[in-house]
């Protein structure tokens, strides 16, 4: 199983980014997909989930600003992030439920 995130970077407050996570060696289409994030000194926290039938759920801090989506043909899950805030700065991780994780991609929101 291989899970690879991409798309992180440095963005100004109010800006946008789209993260991607591509998986191989796993039954992607029948898997629930999640995004988590971890800031320095903090525990890893759940951000969003998308089910096999594309039902999405979000943590309160990102609700209305982030959108999770999936493309089963490309074995890829996306996290579109809008109106980014400094407190969104973290390493963002993709998880293929039950327990396949990527290595993370850094998102830094700063002026």
N, CA, C and O atoms as a GROMACS GRO file, in nm:
protein
  444
    1UNK      N    1   0.084  -0.119   0.000
    1UNK     CA    2   0.000   0.000   0.000
    1UNK      C    3   0.088   0.124   0.000
    1UNK      O    4   0.184   0.134   0.078
    2UNK      N    5   0.056   0.217  -0.087
    2UNK     CA    6   0.130   0.344  -0.091
    2UNK      C    7   0.030   0.458  -0.096
    2UNK      O    8  -0.063   0.458  -0.177
    3UNK      N    9   0.051   0.556  -0.009
    3UNK     CA   10  -0.037   0.672   0.000
    3UNK      C   11   0.051   0.796  -0.007
    3UNK      O   12   0.141   0.812   0.076
    4UNK      N   13   0.026   0.884  -0.102
    4UNK     CA   14   0.114   0.999  -0.124
    4UNK      C   15   0.032   1.126  -0.134
    4UNK      O   16  -0.055   1.139  -0.220
    5UNK      N   17   0.060   1.221  -0.043
    5UNK     CA   18  -0.005   1.352  -0.047
    5UNK      C   19   0.080   1.452  -0.124
    5UNK      O   20   0.202   1.437  -0.133
    6UNK      N   21   0.015   1.552  -0.179
    6UNK     CA   22   0.086   1.661  -0.247
    6UNK      C   23  -0.001   1.785  -0.245
    6UNK      O   24  -0.120   1.779  -0.212
    7UNK      N   25   0.060   1.897  -0.281
    7UNK     CA   26  -0.017   2.019  -0.295
    7UNK      C   27   0.001   2.121  -0.184
    7UNK      O   28  -0.054   2.231  -0.192
    8UNK      N   29   0.077   2.087  -0.081
    8UNK     CA   30   0.099   2.182   0.026
    8UNK      C   31   0.188   2.296  -0.018
    8UNK      O   32   0.244   2.295  -0.127
    9UNK      N   33   0.200   2.395   0.070
    9UNK     CA   34   0.286   2.508   0.040
    9UNK      C   35   0.260   2.625   0.132
    9UNK      O   36   0.191   2.612   0.233
   10UNK      N   37   0.315   2.738   0.094
   10UNK     CA   38   0.299   2.862   0.169
   10UNK      C   39   0.193   2.947   0.100
   10UNK      O   40   0.198   2.970  -0.020
   11UNK      N   41   0.097   2.994   0.178
   11UNK     CA   42  -0.010   3.076   0.124
   11UNK      C   43  -0.043   3.187   0.222
   11UNK      O   44  -0.028   3.170   0.343
   12UNK      N   45  -0.086   3.300   0.170
   12UNK     CA   46  -0.123   3.412   0.256
   12UNK      C   47  -0.261   3.390   0.318
   12UNK      O   48  -0.343   3.318   0.262
   13UNK      N   49  -0.286   3.451   0.432
   13UNK     CA   50  -0.421   3.443   0.490
   13UNK      C   51  -0.526   3.486   0.389
   13UNK      O   52  -0.509   3.584   0.316
   14UNK      N   53  -0.636   3.410   0.385
   14UNK     CA   54  -0.740   3.436   0.287
   14UNK      C   55  -0.722   3.361   0.157
   14UNK      O   56  -0.811   3.360   0.072
   15UNK      N   57  -0.607   3.299   0.139
   15UNK     CA   58  -0.578   3.228   0.016
   15UNK      C   59  -0.637   3.088   0.012
   15UNK      O   60  -0.709   3.047   0.102
   16UNK      N   61  -0.604   3.016  -0.096
   16UNK     CA   62  -0.659   2.882  -0.119
   16UNK      C   63  -0.548   2.786  -0.158
   16UNK      O   64  -0.445   2.825  -0.212
   17UNK      N   65  -0.573   2.659  -0.130
   17UNK     CA   66  -0.486   2.551  -0.174
   17UNK      C   67  -0.571   2.429  -0.201
   17UNK      O   68  -0.680   2.414  -0.146
   18UNK      N   69  -0.522   2.340  -0.287
   18UNK     CA   70  -0.586   2.212  -0.307
   18UNK      C   71  -0.484   2.102  -0.282
   18UNK      O   72  -0.382   2.094  -0.349
   19UNK      N   73  -0.513   2.019  -0.184
   19UNK     CA   74  -0.429   1.904  -0.155
   19UNK      C   75  -0.482   1.781  -0.230
   19UNK      O   76  -0.602   1.766  -0.250
   20UNK      N   77  -0.389   1.695  -0.270
   20UNK     CA   78  -0.424   1.570  -0.336
   20UNK      C   79  -0.361   1.454  -0.260
   20UNK      O   80  -0.256   1.469  -0.197
   21UNK      N   81  -0.426   1.340  -0.266
   21UNK     CA   82  -0.373   1.219  -0.204
   21UNK      C   83  -0.406   1.103  -0.297
   21UNK      O   84  -0.522   1.074  -0.324
   22UNK      N   85  -0.302   1.037  -0.344
   22UNK     CA   86  -0.319   0.926  -0.436
   22UNK      C   87  -0.272   0.798  -0.370
   22UNK      O   88  -0.166   0.793  -0.309
   23UNK      N   89  -0.353   0.693  -0.382
   23UNK     CA   90  -0.322   0.565  -0.318
   23UNK      C   91  -0.310   0.455  -0.421
   23UNK      O   92  -0.373   0.458  -0.526
   24UNK      N   93  -0.227   0.358  -0.389
   24UNK     CA   94  -0.214   0.240  -0.474
   24UNK      C   95  -0.204   0.117  -0.386
   24UNK      O   96  -0.165   0.124  -0.269
   25UNK      N   97  -0.238   0.003  -0.444
   25UNK     CA   98  -0.230  -0.123  -0.371
   25UNK      C   99  -0.340  -0.140  -0.268
   25UNK      O  100  -0.324  -0.214  -0.171
   26UNK      N  101  -0.451  -0.071  -0.289
   26UNK     CA  102  -0.560  -0.076  -0.193
   26UNK      C  103  -0.692  -0.066  -0.268
   26UNK      O  104  -0.697  -0.012  -0.379
   27UNK      N  105  -0.799  -0.119  -0.208
   27UNK     CA  106  -0.932  -0.112  -0.270
   27UNK      C  107  -0.989   0.027  -0.249
   27UNK      O  108  -1.073   0.049  -0.161
   28UNK      N  109  -0.944   0.121  -0.329
   28UNK     CA  110  -0.976   0.261  -0.308
   28UNK      C  111  -1.126   0.288  -0.315
   28UNK      O  112  -1.182   0.358  -0.231
   29UNK      N  113  -1.190   0.231  -0.415
   29UNK     CA  114  -1.331   0.264  -0.440
   29UNK      C  115  -1.421   0.222  -0.323
   29UNK      O  116  -1.526   0.282  -0.302
   30UNK      N  117  -1.382   0.120  -0.248
   30UNK     CA  118  -1.463   0.071  -0.136
   30UNK      C  119  -1.410   0.118  -0.001
   30UNK      O  120  -1.445   0.062   0.103
   31UNK      N  121  -1.324   0.220  -0.003
   31UNK     CA  122  -1.265   0.271   0.121
   31UNK      C  123  -1.320   0.408   0.158
   31UNK      O  124  -1.344   0.493   0.072
   32UNK      N  125  -1.339   0.428   0.288
   32UNK     CA  126  -1.364   0.561   0.341
   32UNK      C  127  -1.232   0.635   0.348
   32UNK      O  128  -1.129   0.578   0.384
   33UNK      N  129  -1.235   0.764   0.315
   33UNK     CA  130  -1.113   0.843   0.304
   33UNK      C  131  -1.121   0.961   0.400
   33UNK      O  132  -1.227   1.020   0.420
   34UNK      N  133  -1.007   0.995   0.459
   34UNK     CA  134  -1.006   1.101   0.558
   34UNK      C  135  -0.884   1.191   0.541
   34UNK      O  136  -0.781   1.150   0.487
   35UNK      N  137  -0.898   1.314   0.590
   35UNK     CA  138  -0.786   1.405   0.605
   35UNK      C  139  -0.774   1.440   0.753
   35UNK      O  140  -0.873   1.461   0.822
   36UNK      N  141  -0.650   1.444   0.799
   36UNK     CA  142  -0.616   1.487   0.934
   36UNK      C  143  -0.509   1.596   0.922
   36UNK      O  144  -0.452   1.617   0.815
   37UNK      N  145  -0.484   1.665   1.032
   37UNK     CA  146  -0.374   1.761   1.036
   37UNK      C  147  -0.311   1.763   1.174
   37UNK      O  148  -0.374   1.730   1.275
   38UNK      N  149  -0.185   1.804   1.176
   38UNK     CA  150  -0.113   1.812   1.302
   38UNK      C  151  -0.024   1.935   1.303
   38UNK      O  152   0.062   1.953   1.216
   39UNK      N  153  -0.046   2.019   1.402
   39UNK     CA  154   0.035   2.139   1.422
   39UNK      C  155   0.143   2.108   1.525
   39UNK      O  156   0.126   2.017   1.606
   40UNK      N  157   0.253   2.184   1.523
   40UNK     CA  158   0.360   2.159   1.622
   40UNK      C  159   0.307   2.165   1.764
   40UNK      O  160   0.238   2.260   1.802
   41UNK      N  161   0.340   2.064   1.842
   41UNK     CA  162   0.301   2.061   1.982
   41UNK      C  163   0.157   2.019   2.008
   41UNK      O  164   0.112   2.019   2.122
   42UNK      N  165   0.086   1.985   1.903
   42UNK     CA  166  -0.055   1.946   1.919
   42UNK      C  167  -0.076   1.804   1.870
   42UNK      O  168   0.003   1.750   1.793
   43UNK      N  169  -0.185   1.744   1.917
   43UNK     CA  170  -0.219   1.610   1.870
   43UNK      C  171  -0.276   1.620   1.729
   43UNK      O  172  -0.328   1.724   1.688
   44UNK      N  173  -0.266   1.509   1.657
   44UNK     CA  174  -0.324   1.504   1.523
   44UNK      C  175  -0.475   1.514   1.535
   44UNK      O  176  -0.535   1.446   1.618
   45UNK      N  177  -0.537   1.596   1.453
   45UNK     CA  178  -0.681   1.615   1.460
   45UNK      C  179  -0.747   1.583   1.327
   45UNK      O  180  -0.691   1.605   1.220
   46UNK      N  181  -0.867   1.531   1.337
   46UNK     CA  182  -0.946   1.497   1.220
   46UNK      C  183  -0.996   1.624   1.152
   46UNK      O  184  -1.035   1.720   1.220
   47UNK      N  185  -0.994   1.625   1.019
   47UNK     CA  186  -1.038   1.740   0.942
   47UNK      C  187  -1.166   1.709   0.863
   47UNK      O  188  -1.264   1.784   0.869
   48UNK      N  189  -1.165   1.598   0.789
   48UNK     CA  190  -1.279   1.569   0.702
   48UNK      C  191  -1.279   1.422   0.668
   48UNK      O  192  -1.176   1.355   0.671
   49UNK      N  193  -1.397   1.372   0.634
   49UNK     CA  194  -1.418   1.235   0.589
   49UNK      C  195  -1.510   1.234   0.469
   49UNK      O  196  -1.603   1.314   0.461
   50UNK      N  197  -1.482   1.145   0.375
   50UNK     CA  198  -1.574   1.121   0.265
   50UNK      C  199  -1.598   0.971   0.256
   50UNK      O  200  -1.504   0.891   0.253
   51UNK      N  201  -1.724   0.933   0.251
   51UNK     CA  202  -1.761   0.793   0.249
   51UNK      C  203  -1.751   0.736   0.108
   51UNK      O  204  -1.720   0.807   0.012
   52UNK      N  205  -1.779   0.606   0.098
   52UNK     CA  206  -1.773   0.541  -0.033
   52UNK      C  207  -1.881   0.596  -0.128
   52UNK      O  208  -1.865   0.589  -0.250
   53UNK      N  209  -1.990   0.649  -0.074
   53UNK     CA  210  -2.093   0.708  -0.160
   53UNK      C  211  -2.086   0.861  -0.156
   53UNK      O  212  -2.185   0.930  -0.182
   54UNK      N  213  -1.966   0.911  -0.123
   54UNK     CA  214  -1.934   1.055  -0.131
   54UNK      C  215  -2.010   1.145  -0.036
   54UNK      O  216  -2.032   1.262  -0.064
   55UNK      N  217  -2.050   1.089   0.076
   55UNK     CA  218  -2.106   1.172   0.183
   55UNK      C  219  -1.989   1.230   0.261
   55UNK      O  220  -1.900   1.156   0.306
   56UNK      N  221  -1.988   1.362   0.278
   56UNK     CA  222  -1.875   1.431   0.342
   56UNK      C  223  -1.914   1.484   0.479
   56UNK      O  224  -2.027   1.527   0.502
   57UNK      N  225  -1.818   1.481   0.570
   57UNK     CA  226  -1.832   1.540   0.703
   57UNK      C  227  -1.706   1.618   0.736
   57UNK      O  228  -1.597   1.584   0.692
   58UNK      N  229  -1.725   1.726   0.815
   58UNK     CA  230  -1.613   1.816   0.842
   58UNK      C  231  -1.605   1.850   0.990
   58UNK      O  232  -1.706   1.854   1.061
   59UNK      N  233  -1.483   1.874   1.035
   59UNK     CA  234  -1.464   1.928   1.169
   59UNK      C  235  -1.512   2.072   1.172
   59UNK      O  236  -1.506   2.142   1.071
   60UNK      N  237  -1.561   2.115   1.287
   60UNK     CA  238  -1.619   2.250   1.297
   60UNK      C  239  -1.523   2.361   1.253
   60UNK      O  240  -1.568   2.455   1.187
   61UNK      N  241  -1.393   2.354   1.287
   61UNK     CA  242  -1.304   2.466   1.249
   61UNK      C  243  -1.291   2.488   1.099
   61UNK      O  244  -1.252   2.596   1.056
   62UNK      N  245  -1.322   2.386   1.018
   62UNK     CA  246  -1.302   2.399   0.874
   62UNK      C  247  -1.434   2.398   0.796
   62UNK      O  248  -1.434   2.416   0.674
   63UNK      N  249  -1.542   2.377   0.865
   63UNK     CA  250  -1.672   2.368   0.798
   63UNK      C  251  -1.702   2.497   0.724
   63UNK      O  252  -1.688   2.606   0.779
   64UNK      N  253  -1.743   2.483   0.599
   64UNK     CA  254  -1.774   2.601   0.518
   64UNK      C  255  -1.654   2.658   0.445
   64UNK      O  256  -1.671   2.744   0.359
   65UNK      N  257  -1.533   2.612   0.478
   65UNK     CA  258  -1.412   2.661   0.412
   65UNK      C  259  -1.338   2.551   0.336
   65UNK      O  260  -1.270   2.579   0.238
   66UNK      N  261  -1.351   2.427   0.380
   66UNK     CA  262  -1.282   2.314   0.316
   66UNK      C  263  -1.384   2.225   0.248
   66UNK      O  264  -1.498   2.212   0.292
   67UNK      N  265  -1.340   2.162   0.138
   67UNK     CA  266  -1.424   2.066   0.066
   67UNK      C  267  -1.343   1.941   0.034
   67UNK      O  268  -1.236   1.949  -0.027
   68UNK      N  269  -1.394   1.827   0.077
   68UNK     CA  270  -1.331   1.698   0.045
   68UNK      C  271  -1.405   1.635  -0.072
   68UNK      O  272  -1.528   1.640  -0.079
   69UNK      N  273  -1.329   1.576  -0.163
   69UNK     CA  274  -1.391   1.507  -0.276
   69UNK      C  275  -1.303   1.389  -0.316
   69UNK      O  276  -1.189   1.378  -0.272
   70UNK      N  277  -1.358   1.302  -0.399
   70UNK     CA  278  -1.282   1.183  -0.439
   70UNK      C  279  -1.303   1.157  -0.587
   70UNK      O  280  -1.408   1.187  -0.644
   71UNK      N  281  -1.199   1.100  -0.648
   71UNK     CA  282  -1.204   1.057  -0.788
   71UNK      C  283  -1.158   0.911  -0.789
   71UNK      O  284  -1.038   0.883  -0.789
   72UNK      N  285  -1.252   0.822  -0.791
   72UNK     CA  286  -1.217   0.680  -0.783
   72UNK      C  287  -1.141   0.632  -0.907
   72UNK      O  288  -1.061   0.539  -0.898
   73UNK      N  289  -1.165   0.694  -1.020
   73UNK     CA  290  -1.094   0.654  -1.142
   73UNK      C  291  -0.944   0.683  -1.132
   73UNK      O  292  -0.862   0.618  -1.197
   74UNK      N  293  -0.910   0.782  -1.050
   74UNK     CA  294  -0.770   0.821  -1.032
   74UNK      C  295  -0.714   0.779  -0.897
   74UNK      O  296  -0.600   0.812  -0.863
   75UNK      N  297  -0.795   0.706  -0.818
   75UNK     CA  298  -0.752   0.666  -0.683
   75UNK      C  299  -0.702   0.786  -0.603
   75UNK      O  300  -0.600   0.778  -0.535
   76UNK      N  301  -0.774   0.896  -0.612
   76UNK     CA  302  -0.728   1.021  -0.553
   76UNK      C  303  -0.839   1.085  -0.471
   76UNK      O  304  -0.955   1.087  -0.512
   77UNK      N  305  -0.801   1.138  -0.356
   77UNK     CA  306  -0.891   1.218  -0.272
   77UNK      C  307  -0.831   1.358  -0.263
   77UNK      O  308  -0.709   1.374  -0.254
   78UNK      N  309  -0.917   1.458  -0.264
   78UNK     CA  310  -0.875   1.597  -0.264
   78UNK      C  311  -0.926   1.668  -0.139
   78UNK      O  312  -1.026   1.629  -0.080
   79UNK      N  313  -0.855   1.771  -0.101
   79UNK     CA  314  -0.902   1.863   0.002
   79UNK      C  315  -0.880   2.004  -0.050
   79UNK      O  316  -0.767   2.053  -0.057
   80UNK      N  317  -0.990   2.068  -0.086
   80UNK     CA  318  -0.983   2.206  -0.131
   80UNK      C  319  -1.004   2.297  -0.011
   80UNK      O  320  -1.101   2.282   0.064
   81UNK      N  321  -0.913   2.390   0.007
   81UNK     CA  322  -0.913   2.476   0.125
   81UNK      C  323  -0.923   2.621   0.081
   81UNK      O  324  -0.841   2.669   0.003
   82UNK      N  325  -1.022   2.691   0.132
   82UNK     CA  326  -1.046   2.830   0.098
   82UNK      C  327  -1.038   2.916   0.224
   82UNK      O  328  -1.048   2.866   0.336
   83UNK      N  329  -1.021   3.046   0.202
   83UNK     CA  330  -1.017   3.141   0.314
   83UNK      C  331  -0.926   3.089   0.427
   83UNK      O  332  -0.966   3.084   0.543
   84UNK      N  333  -0.807   3.051   0.390
   84UNK     CA  334  -0.715   2.992   0.487
   84UNK      C  335  -0.675   3.092   0.594
   84UNK      O  336  -0.662   3.212   0.569
   85UNK      N  337  -0.656   3.039   0.714
   85UNK     CA  338  -0.620   3.119   0.831
   85UNK      C  339  -0.486   3.070   0.886
   85UNK      O  340  -0.448   2.955   0.862
   86UNK      N  341  -0.415   3.154   0.960
   86UNK     CA  342  -0.288   3.109   1.018
   86UNK      C  343  -0.303   2.983   1.103
   86UNK      O  344  -0.212   2.900   1.108
   87UNK      N  345  -0.416   2.968   1.168
   87UNK     CA  346  -0.438   2.850   1.252
   87UNK      C  347  -0.459   2.722   1.171
   87UNK      O  348  -0.466   2.614   1.228
   88UNK      N  349  -0.471   2.734   1.039
   88UNK     CA  350  -0.476   2.615   0.954
   88UNK      C  351  -0.336   2.559   0.925
   88UNK      O  352  -0.323   2.452   0.865
   89UNK      N  353  -0.234   2.631   0.966
   89UNK     CA  354  -0.097   2.583   0.944
   89UNK      C  355  -0.075   2.450   1.015
   89UNK      O  356  -0.096   2.439   1.136
   90UNK      N  357  -0.032   2.350   0.939
   90UNK     CA  358  -0.014   2.216   0.992
   90UNK      C  359   0.042   2.126   0.883
   90UNK      O  360   0.049   2.164   0.766
   91UNK      N  361   0.082   2.007   0.924
   91UNK     CA  362   0.109   1.900   0.828
   91UNK      C  363  -0.024   1.826   0.807
   91UNK      O  364  -0.088   1.784   0.903
   92UNK      N  365  -0.063   1.812   0.683
   92UNK     CA  366  -0.191   1.749   0.650
   92UNK      C  367  -0.165   1.607   0.602
   92UNK      O  368  -0.080   1.582   0.516
   93UNK      N  369  -0.240   1.514   0.660
   93UNK     CA  370  -0.224   1.372   0.631
   93UNK      C  371  -0.352   1.315   0.572
   93UNK      O  372  -0.463   1.351   0.611
   94UNK      N  373  -0.334   1.225   0.479
   94UNK     CA  374  -0.444   1.150   0.420
   94UNK      C  375  -0.446   1.012   0.485
   94UNK      O  376  -0.342   0.952   0.513
   95UNK      N  377  -0.567   0.962   0.509
   95UNK     CA  378  -0.582   0.828   0.565
   95UNK      C  379  -0.685   0.750   0.485
   95UNK      O  380  -0.796   0.797   0.460
   96UNK      N  381  -0.644   0.630   0.444
   96UNK     CA  382  -0.736   0.536   0.381
   96UNK      C  383  -0.781   0.441   0.492
   96UNK      O  384  -0.703   0.358   0.538
   97UNK      N  385  -0.906   0.454   0.534
   97UNK     CA  386  -0.957   0.374   0.645
   97UNK      C  387  -0.948   0.226   0.608
   97UNK      O  388  -0.989   0.189   0.499
   98UNK      N  389  -0.895   0.138   0.700
   98UNK     CA  390  -0.881   0.165   0.842
   98UNK      C  391  -0.748   0.224   0.887
   98UNK      O  392  -0.744   0.289   0.992
   99UNK      N  393  -0.638   0.203   0.811
   99UNK     CA  394  -0.514   0.250   0.871
   99UNK      C  395  -0.397   0.274   0.779
   99UNK      O  396  -0.283   0.258   0.822
  100UNK      N  397  -0.420   0.312   0.655
  100UNK     CA  398  -0.311   0.344   0.563
  100UNK      C  399  -0.294   0.494   0.557
  100UNK      O  400  -0.384   0.566   0.514
  101UNK      N  401  -0.176   0.541   0.599
  101UNK     CA  402  -0.149   0.684   0.608
  101UNK      C  403  -0.044   0.727   0.506
  101UNK      O  404   0.044   0.648   0.468
  102UNK      N  405  -0.054   0.852   0.463
  102UNK     CA  406   0.053   0.910   0.384
  102UNK      C  407   0.158   0.973   0.473
  102UNK      O  408   0.149   0.967   0.596
  103UNK      N  409   0.256   1.033   0.409
  103UNK     CA  410   0.367   1.092   0.483
  103UNK      C  411   0.340   1.236   0.526
  103UNK      O  412   0.412   1.292   0.608
  104UNK      N  413   0.236   1.295   0.470
  104UNK     CA  414   0.197   1.430   0.505
  104UNK      C  415   0.250   1.534   0.409
  104UNK      O  416   0.350   1.512   0.341
  105UNK      N  417   0.181   1.647   0.404
  105UNK     CA  418   0.225   1.761   0.324
  105UNK      C  419   0.206   1.888   0.407
  105UNK      O  420   0.101   1.906   0.470
  106UNK      N  421   0.306   1.974   0.407
  106UNK     CA  422   0.305   2.092   0.493
  106UNK      C  423   0.223   2.204   0.430
  106UNK      O  424   0.239   2.236   0.312
  107UNK      N  425   0.134   2.261   0.510
  107UNK     CA  426   0.059   2.381   0.471
  107UNK      C  427   0.095   2.491   0.570
  107UNK      O  428   0.080   2.474   0.691
  108UNK      N  429   0.142   2.603   0.519
  108UNK     CA  430   0.177   2.716   0.602
  108UNK      C  431   0.099   2.838   0.556
  108UNK      O  432   0.106   2.877   0.439
  109UNK      N  433   0.024   2.896   0.648
  109UNK     CA  434  -0.056   3.014   0.617
  109UNK      C  435   0.006   3.132   0.691
  109UNK      O  436  -0.002   3.141   0.814
  110UNK      N  437   0.066   3.222   0.616
  110UNK     CA  438   0.138   3.332   0.678
  110UNK      C  439   0.154   3.445   0.578
  110UNK      O  440   0.164   3.423   0.458
  111UNK      N  441   0.156   3.567   0.631
  111UNK     CA  442   0.181   3.683   0.546
  111UNK      C  443   0.330   3.718   0.547
  111UNK      O  444   0.371   3.814   0.481
   0.00000   0.00000   0.00000
